[in-house]
Amino acid sequence: MVHSSRRKFKSKNKGHEPRENVWRDDRDAPGNQGYRMVEKENEKYWQYYKEQNVFPLEQFDEFRAALQRDLPVSFRFQGCHKDREQLIHEMENRFFGKIMEAGDTAVCVPKSLPWYKEAYQTPMSRTAVRSHPILAQLHNFLVTEAELGNLSRQEAVSMIPPLLLAPTSEHFVLDLCAAPGSKTTQLLEMIHENEENPKGMVIANDVDMKRCYMLIHHTLKRFRTAACAVTCEDAARFPHISDSDGGLIQFDRVLADVICSGDGTLRKNPEIWKKWTPQDGLGLHRMQIAIARKGAQQLKVGGRMVYSTCSMNPIEDEAVVAQLLRDSKGSLKLVDTSSLLPELKRETGVVQWKVFDRDMKLYKSLEDISEEKMKKVIVSSLFPPTEQEAKEMNLHFTMRITPHAQDTGGFFVALIEKVSETSFDPSAANGPAWKKKKMFKDEPFTFLKLDDERWNDIRNHYGVDESFLYQNLFSRRLESNDANSRQLFYANDAVKNFVKENMSKVSIQNAGMKMFSRTEGKVENTRFRLSQEGIRYLFKFMQKQKVKIGTEDMLFMLKSDENLVPLEKLECKGDVRKQQNGTVVVYCDDDEPVCTWVGYHTIAPYISKEERLHLLRMMGVDCAEIELLMKSKRKEKAAQDREAAWARKEEAAKAAEPSSSSTDAPESAETLEIPEENVQEMTE
């Protein structure tokens, strides 16, 4: 979700002692030198929520105290991961016991969420978990497994929308405002829960190109799937997409986690404290309606959509849902969520609320508007429904999560079902259009054709079974230059059809998973090596270039300090040498194949440090020393990155000073086109 507020870096103060209810951020200066002080108070905010009655007024002191505390750390294990139970067992037995034995009252063991057993939460803040010595090993475990996508460090309330949507492997799912990607990943896990290669797909969209890069890293680079595509479009104007038969694709599930003021995220975004006014919600209201309306249009009859915000403001929540139901003329209905997630504490939606402007002036109706400029801000859809409308809408079916109920952030969720085809008034306002920066030219997706010579080369070398759908492989090059592509990606049928039929009208940034990379003439036997990213799917189709090895050999390779492991030291050396040089897949377990590069005398695993650590952990190895070494390297790199960022800021400041020597300026990013490269290959 995108918040409307933008972080601005003010002058940095030094030497202040920490005070009660004060947040200090030193992330922007090398050597922890800069501080930013934010007092966790906003009188308008307190007055506003006293007036709205979105929770019992006698709970206000608890509400206020909860918001002034740091947000607890929460995380969840990947829902479809085969090692999920083993990872949970490893965490609880290896780390939790040591934490309890330490007897430090400042340290709290994470506990399973009562409404989501695979998710955990500790009341400690993220900073405390990262810095406390007793939690060092647990923190290392969370970091490495999160980097692989085996768990997600995700705010607890953010996990609710996918749980309510509950997609299956056949469903087509659209996530309209997807970045940074935690909910997208959760949706992907759910469609993979019972099917390794689902027939459905998830289209993850975001309007901002930079956030799309983040989305790609959080989803496709961590959750390796052929069933996802990332697009960059304005959610309120997301185009209708075509099927291979010329019809329109509509979705079984839509998530509209819309742009909002973020006033429920004060616990993790303290800069909102001094900026928040009721104007934030007023300014976003029409855009939120437009996104919700577009989501409903993309939904098929019988499908379900979640409208959600990380705001507790009725102007951004019930008012938007009410207007959406009003515009739909009976084609949409709210679903009663009271029996779903029964252990989740929530407040039901309200049918009455108050409209205030920036200065907390109350407007009871449009007739109260005297200033001309406010007539464009205070619109009819902001006001509560009539008594008759309220009876028909069932706004009490929606839910609001308050911070003090279960020590979380604030959140709002509405589950909506489409009962008949919608026919919205085309003259309805869509809100302001997003001015999207064009950073790179979108390159086409070129799929392999029948009897492609590159596939014949790959199939013969690796013994790939005829049942493998090789025409679902594609490159990100123009067809005229496709033969020189460095990488081949794989998409399932649903994503392939979406891409082929819509790449001319939708900005598709990424799709599928990498399966092959060019060897650049390193061996004569084949032009392509296998990618670890796609090997789990391809492995079952391979008949050649794979060797089953013993546990001792696998441990020796994974624990070796050297990248190139001498074959002479392995029991499997004979079987490995029977294969042709280049990529050879070794495995102890069919579910954990490892790509390696085999030379004349050595073998080198083609996996990341985090993957090595995970495999060793699953084989019962104590990885404490390796984890500490990796943590030390992460800290060193973080310090170097901070120094570099600080130096860039200083250089930029100097460059901004008036200069009489030159008037030339570099080409801006908005006009830059790079026809030979693209986002998908560059992010690899």
C-alpha positions as CSV (number, residue, x, y, z in Angstrom):
1,M,0.0,0.0,0.0
2,V,1.2,3.6,-0.7
3,H,0.7,6.1,2.0
4,S,-0.1,9.7,1.0
5,S,2.5,11.1,3.4
6,R,6.1,11.3,2.2
7,R,9.1,11.2,4.5
8,K,11.0,14.4,4.6
9,F,14.4,14.6,6.2
10,K,14.8,17.6,8.5
11,S,17.9,19.0,10.1
12,K,19.6,16.5,12.4
13,N,20.0,17.2,16.1
14,K,22.7,15.6,18.3
15,G,23.1,14.9,22.0
16,H,19.4,14.8,23.0
17,E,18.4,12.5,25.8
18,P,15.5,10.2,25.0
19,R,12.2,11.3,26.4
20,E,8.9,9.5,27.1
21,N,6.7,9.0,24.0
22,V,9.5,10.1,21.7
23,W,10.7,8.2,18.7
24,R,14.3,8.6,17.5
25,D,15.5,7.7,14.0
26,D,19.2,7.7,13.2
27,R,19.1,5.7,10.0
28,D,20.1,8.5,7.7
29,A,23.5,9.3,8.9
30,P,26.8,7.4,9.0
31,G,28.0,6.2,12.3
32,N,24.5,6.8,13.9
33,Q,25.2,10.5,14.0
34,G,21.8,12.0,13.0
35,Y,18.7,12.1,15.0
36,R,15.1,13.0,14.2
37,M,12.7,13.6,17.1
38,V,9.0,13.1,16.8
39,E,6.7,13.5,19.7
40,K,3.9,11.0,19.7
41,E,1.1,13.5,20.2
42,N,-1.5,15.1,17.9
43,E,-4.5,16.8,19.5
44,K,-6.5,16.8,16.3
45,Y,-6.0,13.1,16.0
46,W,-7.3,12.4,19.5
47,Q,-10.2,14.7,19.1
48,Y,-11.1,13.3,15.8
49,Y,-11.3,9.7,17.0
50,K,-13.2,10.7,20.1
51,E,-15.9,12.1,17.8
52,Q,-16.1,9.2,15.4
53,N,-17.2,6.4,17.9
54,V,-15.5,3.7,15.9
55,F,-14.8,1.9,19.2
56,P,-16.3,2.3,22.7
57,L,-15.2,5.6,24.2
58,E,-14.3,4.1,27.5
59,Q,-11.5,2.3,25.7
60,F,-9.9,5.6,24.5
61,D,-7.1,5.6,27.1
62,E,-6.1,2.1,26.0
63,F,-6.3,3.2,22.3
64,R,-4.1,6.2,23.0
65,A,-1.5,4.2,25.0
66,A,-1.3,1.5,22.4
67,L,-0.6,4.0,19.6
68,Q,2.2,5.5,21.6
69,R,4.0,2.2,22.0
70,D,6.3,0.8,19.3
71,L,4.7,-1.8,16.9
72,P,5.4,-5.4,17.9
73,V,7.4,-7.6,15.6
74,S,5.3,-10.2,13.7
75,F,6.2,-12.8,11.0
76,R,4.6,-15.8,9.4
77,F,5.9,-18.9,7.8
78,Q,5.2,-19.6,4.1
79,G,1.9,-21.4,3.9
80,C,2.9,-23.9,1.1
81,H,6.5,-24.6,2.1
82,K,7.3,-28.3,2.6
83,D,9.7,-27.5,5.4
84,R,7.2,-25.2,7.3
85,E,6.6,-27.6,10.2
86,Q,10.3,-28.4,10.5
87,L,11.2,-24.7,10.4
88,I,8.6,-23.9,13.2
89,H,10.0,-26.9,15.2
90,E,13.6,-25.6,14.7
91,M,12.6,-22.1,15.8
92,E,10.7,-23.1,18.9
93,N,13.1,-25.8,20.1
94,R,16.4,-24.1,19.3
95,F,15.7,-20.5,20.1
96,F,12.7,-20.1,22.4
97,G,14.1,-22.4,25.1
98,K,17.3,-20.3,25.3
99,I,15.3,-17.1,25.5
100,M,13.2,-18.4,28.4
101,E,16.3,-19.8,30.2
102,A,18.0,-16.4,30.1
103,G,15.3,-15.0,32.4
104,D,15.6,-11.5,31.1
105,T,12.2,-9.8,31.7
106,A,12.9,-7.3,28.8
107,V,12.9,-10.2,26.3
108,C,9.6,-11.8,25.2
109,V,9.3,-15.1,23.3
110,P,7.2,-14.8,20.1
111,K,3.8,-16.4,20.4
112,S,1.5,-17.8,17.7
113,L,-1.3,-15.5,16.7
114,P,-4.6,-16.9,18.0
115,W,-6.3,-16.3,14.7
116,Y,-3.4,-17.5,12.4
117,K,-1.3,-20.4,13.8
118,E,1.5,-20.1,11.3
119,A,2.1,-16.5,12.3
120,Y,4.0,-15.2,15.4
121,Q,4.2,-12.0,17.3
122,T,6.3,-10.6,20.1
123,P,5.6,-7.3,21.9
124,M,9.2,-6.2,21.4
125,S,9.9,-3.6,18.8
126,R,11.9,-4.3,15.6
127,T,14.9,-2.4,17.0
128,A,14.9,-4.4,20.2
129,V,14.8,-7.7,18.4
130,R,17.6,-6.6,16.1
131,S,19.9,-5.4,18.8
132,H,19.2,-7.5,21.9
133,P,22.1,-10.0,22.4
134,I,19.8,-12.8,23.7
135,L,17.8,-12.6,20.4
136,A,20.8,-12.5,18.1
137,Q,20.5,-16.1,16.9
138,L,16.7,-15.8,16.5
139,H,17.2,-12.6,14.5
140,N,19.7,-14.2,12.2
141,F,17.3,-17.1,11.6
142,L,14.5,-14.7,10.7
143,V,16.7,-12.7,8.3
144,T,18.1,-15.7,6.4
145,E,14.8,-17.5,6.1
146,A,13.0,-14.3,5.1
147,E,15.6,-13.7,2.3
148,L,14.7,-17.1,0.9
149,G,10.9,-16.4,1.2
150,N,10.4,-19.2,3.7
151,L,8.9,-16.7,6.1
152,S,7.7,-13.1,5.8
153,R,8.3,-10.4,8.3
154,Q,4.9,-8.8,8.0
155,E,2.6,-6.7,10.1
156,A,-0.1,-8.9,11.7
157,V,-3.1,-7.0,10.4
158,S,-1.6,-7.0,6.9
159,M,-2.2,-10.8,6.9
160,I,-6.0,-10.5,7.1
161,P,-7.1,-9.6,3.5
162,P,-5.6,-12.7,1.9
163,L,-7.1,-14.9,4.6
164,L,-10.5,-13.5,3.8
165,L,-10.1,-13.9,0.1
166,A,-8.9,-17.5,0.4
167,P,-8.0,-18.1,-3.3
168,T,-7.5,-21.6,-4.7
169,S,-5.1,-23.0,-7.3
170,E,-7.6,-22.4,-10.2
171,H,-8.3,-18.7,-9.3
172,F,-7.2,-15.7,-11.2
173,V,-6.3,-13.0,-8.7
174,L,-5.6,-9.3,-9.1
175,D,-3.8,-7.3,-6.5
176,L,-4.3,-3.7,-7.6
177,C,-2.0,-1.9,-5.1
178,A,0.5,-4.6,-4.5
179,A,3.9,-3.1,-3.4
180,P,5.8,-3.9,-1.3
181,G,4.4,-7.4,-1.8
182,S,3.7,-9.2,1.5
183,K,0.1,-9.7,0.7
184,T,0.9,-10.7,-2.9
185,T,3.3,-13.4,-1.6
186,Q,0.6,-14.6,0.8
187,L,-1.9,-14.9,-2.1
188,L,0.7,-16.8,-4.2
189,E,1.3,-19.2,-1.3
190,M,-2.4,-19.9,-1.1
191,I,-2.8,-20.8,-4.8
192,H,0.2,-23.1,-4.4
193,E,-1.1,-24.7,-1.2
194,N,-2.2,-27.9,-2.8
195,E,-0.8,-27.6,-6.3
196,E,2.9,-27.1,-7.2
197,N,2.0,-25.7,-10.7
198,P,-1.4,-24.0,-10.3
199,K,-3.7,-23.3,-13.2
200,G,-4.5,-19.9,-11.8
201,M,-2.3,-16.7,-11.6
202,V,-1.7,-13.6,-9.5
203,I,-1.4,-10.2,-11.3
204,A,0.4,-7.9,-8.9
205,N,0.1,-4.2,-9.9
206,D,1.5,-1.0,-8.6
207,V,1.5,2.5,-10.1
208,D,5.1,3.4,-9.1
209,M,8.0,2.0,-11.1
210,K,10.4,2.0,-8.1
211,R,7.9,0.2,-6.0
212,C,7.5,-2.3,-8.7
213,Y,11.2,-3.1,-8.4
214,M,10.6,-3.7,-4.6
215,L,7.6,-5.8,-5.5
216,I,9.6,-8.0,-7.8
217,H,12.2,-8.5,-5.2
218,H,9.7,-9.4,-2.5
219,T,7.6,-11.8,-4.6
220,L,9.2,-13.3,-7.7
221,K,12.8,-13.3,-6.4
222,R,11.8,-14.8,-3.1
223,F,8.7,-16.9,-4.0
224,R,9.8,-18.7,-7.1
225,T,6.7,-19.2,-9.2
226,A,5.5,-19.4,-12.8
227,A,2.1,-18.1,-11.8
228,C,2.7,-14.4,-11.3
229,A,3.2,-11.3,-13.4
230,V,4.0,-7.7,-12.2
231,T,2.4,-4.7,-13.9
232,C,2.9,-1.0,-13.5
233,E,-0.5,0.8,-14.0
234,D,-2.7,3.3,-12.3
235,A,-5.0,1.1,-10.2
236,A,-8.0,3.5,-10.8
237,R,-7.5,3.1,-14.6
238,F,-6.3,-0.5,-14.8
239,P,-7.1,-1.6,-18.4
240,H,-9.5,-4.4,-19.3
241,I,-7.4,-7.3,-20.2
242,S,-8.0,-9.8,-23.0
243,D,-8.1,-13.6,-23.2
244,S,-6.7,-15.7,-26.0
245,D,-10.1,-16.1,-27.5
246,G,-10.7,-12.4,-27.7
247,G,-12.9,-12.1,-24.6
248,L,-12.2,-10.3,-21.4
249,I,-10.4,-11.8,-18.5
250,Q,-12.2,-11.2,-15.2
251,F,-10.8,-12.2,-11.8
252,D,-12.1,-14.7,-9.2
253,R,-10.5,-12.6,-6.5
254,V,-9.4,-8.9,-6.3
255,L,-7.5,-7.2,-3.5
256,A,-7.9,-3.4,-3.4
257,D,-5.5,-2.5,-0.5
258,V,-5.8,1.2,-1.5
259,I,-3.6,4.3,-1.1
260,C,-4.6,5.8,2.3
261,S,-3.5,8.3,4.9
262,G,-2.0,5.5,7.0
263,D,-3.3,6.8,10.2
264,G,-3.4,3.2,11.6
265,T,0.4,2.9,11.0
266,L,1.5,5.5,13.6
267,R,3.3,2.8,15.6
268,K,5.7,2.1,12.7
269,N,5.5,5.4,10.8
270,P,6.0,8.0,13.6
271,E,6.5,10.9,11.1
272,I,2.7,10.8,10.6
273,W,2.2,12.2,14.1
274,K,3.0,15.8,13.4
275,K,1.6,15.8,9.8
276,W,-1.8,14.2,10.3
277,T,-5.0,16.2,9.8
278,P,-8.6,15.2,8.7
279,Q,-7.6,16.7,5.3
280,D,-5.6,13.6,4.6
281,G,-8.6,11.4,4.3
282,L,-10.7,14.0,2.5
283,G,-8.0,14.4,-0.2
284,L,-7.8,10.6,-0.9
285,H,-11.5,9.8,-0.8
286,R,-12.4,10.1,-4.5
287,M,-9.3,8.2,-5.6
288,Q,-10.1,5.4,-3.2
289,I,-13.6,5.1,-4.6
290,A,-12.2,5.0,-8.1
291,I,-9.8,2.1,-7.2
292,A,-12.6,0.2,-5.5
293,R,-14.9,0.7,-8.5
294,K,-12.2,-0.5,-10.9
295,G,-11.6,-3.6,-8.7
296,A,-15.3,-4.4,-8.9
297,Q,-15.3,-4.0,-12.7
298,Q,-12.5,-6.5,-12.9
299,L,-14.3,-9.0,-10.7
300,K,-16.3,-11.8,-12.3
301,V,-19.9,-12.6,-11.1
302,G,-19.6,-14.8,-8.0
303,G,-16.1,-13.5,-7.3
304,R,-15.0,-11.7,-4.2
305,M,-13.0,-8.5,-3.5
306,V,-11.4,-7.2,-0.4
307,Y,-11.3,-3.4,0.1
308,S,-8.8,-2.6,2.8
309,T,-6.9,0.4,4.2
310,C,-4.4,0.8,7.0
311,S,-6.5,3.7,8.2
312,M,-9.3,3.7,10.9
313,N,-10.9,6.8,9.4
314,P,-14.6,6.2,8.3
315,I,-14.1,8.7,5.5
316,E,-11.6,6.4,3.9
317,D,-13.4,3.2,5.0
318,E,-17.2,3.0,5.4
319,A,-17.8,6.1,3.3
320,V,-15.9,4.6,0.3
321,V,-17.7,1.2,0.7
322,A,-21.1,2.9,1.0
323,Q,-20.5,4.9,-2.2
324,L,-19.3,1.8,-4.1
325,L,-22.5,-0.1,-3.1
326,R,-24.6,2.9,-4.0
327,D,-22.9,3.1,-7.5
328,S,-23.3,-0.6,-8.1
329,K,-27.1,-0.5,-7.9
330,G,-27.4,-3.9,-6.3
331,S,-24.7,-5.8,-8.2
332,L,-22.4,-5.9,-5.2
333,K,-23.0,-7.0,-1.6
334,L,-21.1,-7.1,1.6
335,V,-20.2,-10.5,3.0
336,D,-20.7,-11.1,6.7
337,T,-17.2,-11.7,8.2
338,S,-18.2,-12.1,11.8
339,S,-17.7,-15.9,11.7
340,L,-14.4,-15.7,9.8
341,L,-11.2,-15.7,11.8
342,P,-13.2,-16.0,15.1
343,E,-10.1,-15.4,17.3
344,L,-9.5,-12.1,15.7
345,K,-10.8,-9.2,17.8
346,R,-12.5,-6.6,15.7
347,E,-15.0,-3.7,15.8
348,T,-17.9,-3.9,13.4
349,G,-18.3,-1.2,10.8
350,V,-20.3,2.0,11.7
351,V,-23.2,3.6,9.9
352,Q,-22.7,7.1,11.3
353,W,-19.6,9.3,11.3
354,K,-18.7,13.0,11.2
355,V,-17.0,15.0,8.5
356,F,-14.3,17.5,9.6
357,D,-12.0,19.7,7.6
358,R,-8.3,20.4,8.3
359,D,-9.2,22.7,11.1
360,M,-11.7,20.3,12.7
361,K,-14.7,22.3,11.5
362,L,-17.7,20.0,11.4
363,Y,-19.9,19.7,8.3
364,K,-23.3,18.1,8.8
365,S,-24.3,18.4,5.1
366,L,-23.3,20.0,1.8
367,E,-25.4,23.0,2.9
368,D,-22.9,23.8,5.6
369,I,-20.2,24.7,3.0
370,S,-19.7,28.4,2.6
371,E,-16.2,28.6,1.1
372,E,-16.0,28.0,-2.6
373,K,-12.7,26.0,-2.4
374,M,-14.3,23.6,0.1
375,K,-17.0,22.6,-2.4
376,K,-14.4,20.6,-4.3
377,V,-13.2,18.9,-1.2
378,I,-16.4,18.2,0.8
379,V,-18.5,16.0,-1.6
380,S,-21.8,14.1,-1.0
381,S,-20.1,10.7,-0.8
382,L,-18.3,11.7,2.4
383,F,-21.5,11.8,4.4
384,P,-23.2,8.7,6.1
385,P,-25.9,6.8,4.3
386,T,-29.6,7.5,5.0
387,E,-31.4,5.2,7.4
388,Q,-32.9,3.2,4.5
389,E,-29.5,2.9,2.7
390,A,-27.8,1.7,5.9
391,K,-30.4,-1.1,6.3
392,E,-29.7,-2.3,2.8
393,M,-25.9,-1.9,2.8
394,N,-25.1,-3.9,6.0
395,L,-22.0,-1.8,6.8
396,H,-21.8,-3.7,10.1
397,F,-20.4,-6.6,8.1
398,T,-17.1,-4.8,7.6
399,M,-14.4,-4.9,10.3
400,R,-12.1,-2.4,11.9
401,I,-9.0,-3.6,13.8
402,T,-8.0,-1.2,16.6
403,P,-4.4,-1.1,18.0
404,H,-5.3,-1.8,21.6
405,A,-7.5,-4.9,20.9
406,Q,-4.6,-7.3,20.2
407,D,-1.6,-5.0,20.2
408,T,-1.4,-4.4,16.4
409,G,-1.7,-1.6,13.9
410,G,-5.0,-0.1,12.9
411,F,-6.8,-1.6,9.9
412,F,-10.1,-1.8,8.0
413,V,-11.4,-4.6,5.9
414,A,-14.6,-5.1,3.8
415,L,-15.3,-8.4,2.0
416,I,-17.5,-7.7,-1.1
417,E,-19.2,-10.2,-3.4
418,K,-20.3,-9.6,-7.0
419,V,-23.8,-10.9,-7.5
420,S,-24.5,-9.6,-11.0
421,E,-22.6,-7.6,-13.7
422,T,-21.8,-4.1,-12.7
423,S,-22.8,-1.0,-14.7
424,F,-21.2,2.0,-13.2
425,D,-22.0,5.5,-14.4
426,P,-19.2,6.4,-16.8
427,S,-19.4,10.0,-15.9
428,A,-18.4,9.3,-12.2
429,A,-15.1,10.9,-11.2
430,N,-12.1,8.7,-11.1
431,G,-9.9,10.9,-9.0
432,P,-6.7,12.5,-10.1
433,A,-4.5,10.6,-12.6
434,W,-1.2,9.4,-11.4
435,K,1.7,10.9,-13.3
436,K,3.8,7.9,-13.9
437,K,7.5,8.3,-14.7
438,K,8.7,6.3,-17.6
439,M,12.1,5.0,-16.7
440,F,12.6,2.2,-19.1
441,K,11.0,1.2,-22.4
442,D,9.0,-2.0,-21.9
443,E,10.4,-4.8,-24.0
444,P,8.2,-7.5,-25.5
445,F,7.9,-11.0,-24.2
446,T,9.1,-13.4,-27.0
447,F,8.0,-17.0,-26.4
448,L,9.8,-19.9,-27.9
449,K,8.3,-21.3,-31.1
450,L,7.7,-24.9,-32.2
451,D,11.0,-26.7,-32.7
452,D,13.1,-23.8,-31.5
453,E,16.8,-24.7,-32.0
454,R,17.7,-23.5,-28.5
455,W,15.1,-25.9,-27.0
456,N,16.5,-28.8,-29.0
457,D,19.9,-28.0,-27.5
458,I,18.5,-27.8,-24.0
459,R,16.3,-30.9,-24.3
460,N,19.1,-33.1,-25.7
461,H,21.7,-32.0,-23.2
462,Y,19.5,-32.3,-20.0
463,G,17.2,-35.1,-21.2
464,V,14.0,-33.1,-20.7
465,D,10.8,-35.1,-21.1
466,E,8.5,-34.3,-24.0
467,S,5.7,-33.4,-21.6
468,F,7.5,-30.2,-20.5
469,L,5.7,-27.2,-22.0
470,Y,8.8,-25.6,-23.6
471,Q,6.7,-23.1,-25.6
472,N,6.0,-21.4,-22.2
473,L,9.6,-20.4,-22.1
474,F,10.3,-16.8,-23.1
475,S,13.0,-14.1,-23.3
476,R,12.7,-10.3,-22.9
477,R,14.1,-9.4,-26.3
478,L,12.7,-8.3,-29.6
479,E,11.9,-11.2,-31.8
480,S,14.6,-10.0,-34.2
481,N,17.2,-10.2,-31.4
482,D,15.7,-13.1,-29.5
483,A,18.4,-15.6,-30.5
484,N,21.0,-13.6,-28.5
485,S,18.9,-13.6,-25.3
486,R,20.9,-14.3,-22.1
487,Q,18.1,-15.7,-20.1
488,L,15.0,-17.8,-20.6
489,F,12.0,-17.5,-18.2
490,Y,9.1,-19.9,-17.7
491,A,5.4,-19.0,-17.2
492,N,2.4,-21.2,-16.7
493,D,-0.4,-21.2,-19.3
494,A,-2.5,-18.5,-17.5
495,V,0.4,-16.0,-17.3
496,K,1.6,-16.9,-20.8
497,N,-1.9,-16.1,-22.3
498,F,-2.1,-12.9,-20.2
499,V,1.3,-11.7,-21.4
500,K,0.8,-12.6,-25.1
501,E,-2.6,-10.9,-25.4
502,N,-2.0,-7.8,-23.3
503,M,1.7,-6.7,-23.4
504,S,0.8,-4.0,-26.0
505,K,-1.7,-2.3,-23.6
506,V,-0.4,-3.2,-20.1
507,S,3.0,-2.2,-18.8
508,I,4.2,-5.7,-17.7
509,Q,7.5,-5.4,-15.8
510,N,8.1,-9.0,-14.8
511,A,6.6,-12.5,-15.2
512,G,7.3,-16.1,-14.4
513,M,10.6,-17.4,-13.0
514,K,14.1,-17.7,-14.5
515,M,14.9,-21.2,-15.7
516,F,18.0,-21.0,-18.0
517,S,21.0,-18.7,-18.5
518,R,23.5,-18.5,-21.2
519,T,26.9,-20.1,-20.5
520,E,28.7,-17.6,-22.7
521,G,30.9,-20.3,-24.3
522,K,32.2,-21.8,-21.0
523,V,31.4,-25.3,-22.2
524,E,30.9,-26.7,-25.7
525,N,28.1,-29.1,-24.8
526,T,25.2,-26.6,-24.4
527,R,24.7,-22.8,-24.6
528,F,22.5,-22.8,-21.4
529,R,23.0,-23.6,-17.8
530,L,20.2,-24.3,-15.3
531,S,19.0,-21.7,-12.8
532,Q,18.4,-22.6,-9.2
533,E,15.4,-20.4,-9.3
534,G,13.5,-22.8,-11.6
535,I,15.1,-26.1,-10.8
536,R,12.5,-27.4,-8.4
537,Y,9.9,-27.3,-11.2
538,L,12.2,-28.6,-14.0
539,F,13.8,-31.3,-12.0
540,K,11.1,-33.9,-12.4
541,F,11.3,-33.6,-16.2
542,M,15.1,-34.2,-16.3
543,Q,16.7,-37.5,-17.2
544,K,20.3,-36.4,-17.7
545,Q,22.9,-34.3,-15.9
546,K,21.6,-35.1,-12.4
547,V,23.2,-37.3,-9.7
548,K,21.9,-38.5,-6.4
549,I,24.6,-38.1,-3.7
550,G,25.0,-39.1,-0.1
551,T,24.3,-36.9,2.9
552,E,28.0,-36.7,3.8
553,D,28.9,-35.4,0.3
554,M,26.1,-32.8,0.4
555,L,27.2,-31.6,3.8
556,F,30.8,-31.4,2.7
557,M,29.9,-29.2,-0.2
558,L,27.6,-26.9,1.7
559,K,30.0,-26.4,4.6
560,S,33.1,-25.9,2.5
561,D,34.7,-22.5,2.8
562,E,35.9,-22.8,-0.8
563,N,33.6,-22.1,-3.7
564,L,35.3,-24.8,-5.8
565,V,35.2,-28.1,-4.0
566,P,37.7,-30.8,-5.2
567,L,35.9,-33.8,-6.7
568,E,38.5,-36.1,-5.2
569,K,37.1,-35.4,-1.7
570,L,33.6,-36.6,-2.6
571,E,32.3,-40.2,-2.6
572,C,30.1,-39.3,-5.6
573,K,33.1,-38.3,-7.8
574,G,32.7,-41.3,-10.1
575,D,29.0,-40.6,-10.8
576,V,29.6,-36.9,-11.3
577,R,32.4,-37.4,-13.7
578,K,30.1,-39.6,-15.9
579,Q,28.1,-36.4,-16.6
580,Q,29.2,-33.8,-19.1
581,N,31.0,-30.7,-17.8
582,G,28.8,-27.7,-17.0
583,T,25.6,-27.7,-15.0
584,V,24.9,-30.9,-13.0
585,V,22.1,-31.2,-10.5
586,V,22.9,-33.0,-7.3
587,Y,20.3,-34.1,-4.7
588,C,19.8,-36.2,-1.6
589,D,16.1,-35.5,-1.7
590,D,14.0,-35.0,-4.8
591,D,12.4,-31.9,-3.2
592,E,15.8,-30.1,-2.7
593,P,17.8,-30.3,-5.9
594,V,21.0,-28.1,-6.0
595,C,22.4,-26.7,-9.2
596,T,26.2,-27.0,-9.4
597,W,28.9,-26.2,-12.0
598,V,31.2,-29.1,-12.7
599,G,34.7,-28.6,-14.1
600,Y,37.5,-31.1,-14.8
601,H,38.5,-31.4,-11.1
602,T,36.0,-29.3,-9.1
603,I,32.3,-28.9,-8.3
604,A,30.7,-25.6,-7.2
605,P,27.2,-25.2,-5.8
606,Y,25.2,-22.4,-7.6
607,I,23.2,-21.3,-4.6
608,S,23.2,-18.3,-2.3
609,K,24.6,-18.2,1.2
610,E,21.1,-18.1,2.6
611,E,20.2,-21.2,0.7
612,R,23.3,-23.0,1.9
613,L,22.3,-22.1,5.5
614,H,18.7,-23.2,5.1
615,L,19.8,-26.6,3.6
616,L,22.3,-27.1,6.5
617,R,19.6,-26.2,9.0
618,M,17.2,-28.7,7.5
619,M,19.9,-31.4,7.7
620,G,20.2,-30.8,11.4
621,V,23.5,-28.8,11.4
622,D,24.1,-26.2,14.2
623,C,24.6,-23.1,12.1
624,A,25.3,-20.6,14.9
625,E,28.8,-19.8,13.9
626,I,27.9,-19.4,10.2
627,E,25.0,-17.1,11.2
628,L,27.2,-14.9,13.3
629,L,29.6,-14.6,10.4
630,M,26.8,-13.6,8.0
631,K,25.4,-11.1,10.6
632,S,28.9,-9.5,10.8
633,K,29.1,-9.2,7.1
634,R,25.6,-7.7,6.9
635,K,26.5,-5.1,9.5
636,E,29.7,-4.2,7.6
637,K,27.8,-3.9,4.3
638,A,25.1,-1.8,6.0
639,A,27.7,0.6,7.4
640,Q,29.3,0.9,4.0
641,D,26.0,1.6,2.3
642,R,25.2,4.3,4.9
643,E,28.6,5.9,4.3
644,A,28.1,5.8,0.5
645,A,24.5,7.2,0.8
646,W,25.8,10.1,3.0
647,A,28.6,10.8,0.5
648,R,26.1,10.9,-2.3
649,K,23.9,13.4,-0.4
650,E,26.9,15.6,0.1
651,E,27.9,15.4,-3.5
652,A,24.3,16.2,-4.6
653,A,24.3,19.2,-2.3
654,K,27.5,20.5,-3.8
655,A,26.3,19.9,-7.3
656,A,23.1,21.9,-6.6
657,E,25.2,25.0,-5.8
658,P,25.3,27.6,-8.5
659,S,28.0,27.1,-11.1
660,S,29.2,29.4,-13.9
661,S,31.3,26.8,-15.7
662,S,28.7,24.7,-17.4
663,T,25.0,24.8,-18.4
664,D,24.8,21.2,-19.7
665,A,22.6,18.8,-17.8
666,P,22.3,15.0,-18.1
667,E,19.2,13.5,-19.7
668,S,16.4,13.0,-17.2
669,A,15.2,9.6,-16.1
670,E,11.7,10.4,-17.4
671,T,12.9,10.5,-21.1
672,L,15.5,7.7,-20.8
673,E,14.9,4.7,-23.1
674,I,17.1,1.6,-23.1
675,P,15.9,-0.6,-25.9
676,E,18.4,-3.3,-25.5
677,E,17.7,-3.9,-21.8
678,N,14.6,-4.2,-19.6
679,V,13.5,-4.4,-16.0
680,Q,13.2,-8.2,-15.9
681,E,16.7,-8.9,-17.1
682,M,18.2,-6.0,-15.1
683,T,16.6,-7.2,-11.8
684,E,18.2,-10.6,-12.4
